[in-house]
Amino acid sequence: MADPSNCSHLDTIDASVAPSADGCEDCLKQDGWWVHLRLCRSCGHVGCCDSSPSKHATAHSRSSSHPVVQSFEPGEDWLWCYSDEVGFTLPELTPSPSHS
């Protein structure tokens, strides 16, 4: 993982956001399915990863201009900035979010 200073969008991260759903919010509405989940660190939107058919996390980032997501998978604590194309961790955001 890269150094967090390689991300120019750290100021958009809200450590207190609540997840919008226990699964991909958009797939749940459309009766779709996902592989892995991502949590938008600006607003809490939970979307599916780019290995999923609908790639809702990326679509949300593009439509909302929210650049940073965190893995929403148990045991994972990494973040990804779509704008800077960099992955990193922030100790203050661990442990990773979890879902049922």
C-alpha positions in Angstrom: 0.0 0.0 0.0 1.1 3.5 -0.7 1.7 6.3 1.7 -1.6 8.2 2.4 0.1 11.4 1.5 -0.1 10.2 -2.1 -3.8 10.9 -2.0 -4.8 14.5 -2.4 -8.3 13.8 -1.2 -7.8 12.9 2.5 -9.9 15.9 3.4 -13.0 14.2 1.9 -12.8 11.2 4.3 -15.4 11.2 7.0 -14.5 8.6 9.6 -17.9 8.7 11.1 -20.1 7.8 8.0 -22.6 5.1 8.5 -23.0 2.4 5.8 -26.1 2.9 3.7 -26.8 -0.9 3.5 -25.4 -4.3 4.5 -24.8 -5.1 0.9 -24.5 -3.2 -2.4 -27.2 -0.6 -2.1 -27.9 -0.5 -5.9 -27.7 -4.3 -6.4 -30.2 -4.8 -3.6 -32.6 -2.4 -5.3 -32.1 -4.1 -8.7 -32.0 -7.7 -7.4 -28.4 -7.9 -8.6 -25.3 -9.6 -7.0 -21.8 -8.6 -6.1 -18.4 -10.0 -5.4 -16.9 -7.5 -2.9 -18.2 -4.3 -1.3 -16.8 -0.8 -1.0 -17.8 2.0 1.5 -17.8 5.6 0.2 -15.9 7.5 2.9 -17.7 10.7 1.9 -21.3 9.7 2.3 -21.5 6.0 3.4 -22.8 4.6 0.1 -22.1 0.9 -0.1 -21.4 -0.3 -3.6 -20.0 -3.3 -5.4 -16.4 -3.6 -6.6 -15.2 -3.6 -10.2 -15.1 -7.4 -10.2 -18.9 -7.3 -9.8 -21.1 -7.1 -12.9 -22.4 -3.6 -12.2 -19.4 -1.9 -10.6 -21.6 0.4 -8.5 -18.8 1.7 -6.3 -17.0 3.2 -9.3 -20.2 4.5 -10.8 -21.0 6.2 -7.5 -17.6 7.8 -7.3 -17.9 9.1 -10.8 -21.5 10.4 -10.4 -21.0 12.0 -7.0 -17.3 13.1 -7.2 -16.7 11.2 -4.0 -13.1 10.0 -4.5 -12.3 7.6 -1.6 -13.7 4.2 -0.7 -12.8 1.7 1.9 -13.0 -2.0 1.6 -16.2 -3.1 3.2 -15.0 -6.7 3.6 -14.4 -8.2 7.0 -10.7 -8.1 8.0 -9.7 -5.6 5.3 -8.8 -2.0 6.2 -7.4 -0.5 2.9 -8.8 2.5 1.1 -8.7 3.5 -2.6 -8.7 6.9 -4.1 -10.3 6.8 -7.5 -9.0 10.3 -8.5 -5.4 9.7 -7.6 -5.5 5.9 -8.3 -3.7 5.1 -5.1 -4.4 2.5 -2.3 -3.5 3.2 1.3 -4.4 2.6 4.9 -5.2 5.0 7.7 -4.7 3.6 11.2 -7.5 5.8 12.6 -10.0 4.1 10.3 -9.3 0.6 11.6 -10.7 -1.9 12.3 -12.4 -2.3 9.0 -16.1 -1.8 8.6 -18.1 -5.0 8.7 -21.5 -6.2 7.5 -23.6 -9.2 8.0 
